[in-house]
Amino acid sequence: SQTIHQWPATLVQPVGSPLSLECTVEGTSNPNLYWYRQAAGRGLQLLFYSVGIGQISSEVPQNLSASRPQDRQFILSSKKLLLSDSGFYLCAWGPGLANEQYFGPGTRLTVT
Amino acid sequence: AQSVAQPEDQVNVAEGNPLTVKCTYSVSGNPYLFWYVQYPNRGLQFLLKYITGDNLVKGSYGFEAEFNKSQTSFHLKKPSALVSDSALYFCAVRAMNRDDKIIFGKGTRLHILP
């Protein structure tokens, strides 16, 4: 069966510090991968998605970047965090166009 | 452009009563429709989906949803609510094209009162 991992679970970082959040998927190959941000326990904002290694689509211009160095690894990064980067970050994978997405447990990021 | 609307921020239902969480959508062409549930400090969990076929779709935990093409709706329902159903529910839509993105609604918080 497929599983998705995210780490860390929680993170407190000062403004201006770098960020690296990692997401890995097991039990499948060539998944579509997604990064979302959820603010205040509400709606989801799609940040990046990837349909293959090295292929990244950005949905919202901002302080963040994403990379997919391996088939089942998706990394969210920032060189300098802003206060507005605080939120709950969710990674998800999906097997194809007509299929649902499966979400990881999330990372709660607080920028102080 | 694709869009999905969940008109209620919060729905309160007494335990044992039927529940409905509303969702309407707008896409070009035929839609793929999904419902997800989120418990506090957790990722979203997939409940059910409509791709094609029967308009009534059954999913996890006793939930079902009815696709209504003329009203462009996909309301989530359950015949008898449980306190443990209290959570945040998201409707989502994807158009049948090469776009790999799902558009999520803003979510509806469901409170089941004991």
Interface residues (C-beta under 8 A of the other chain):
Chain A: Q6 N32 G41 R42 G43 L44 L46 Y49 V51 E59 F88 L90 A92 G94 L97 A98 N99 E100 Q101 Y102 F103 G104 P105 G106 R108
Chain B: Y32 F34 Y36 P40 N41 R42 G43 L44 Q45 F46 K49 I51 L88 F90 R94 M96 R98 D99 D100 K101 I102 F104 G105 K106 G107
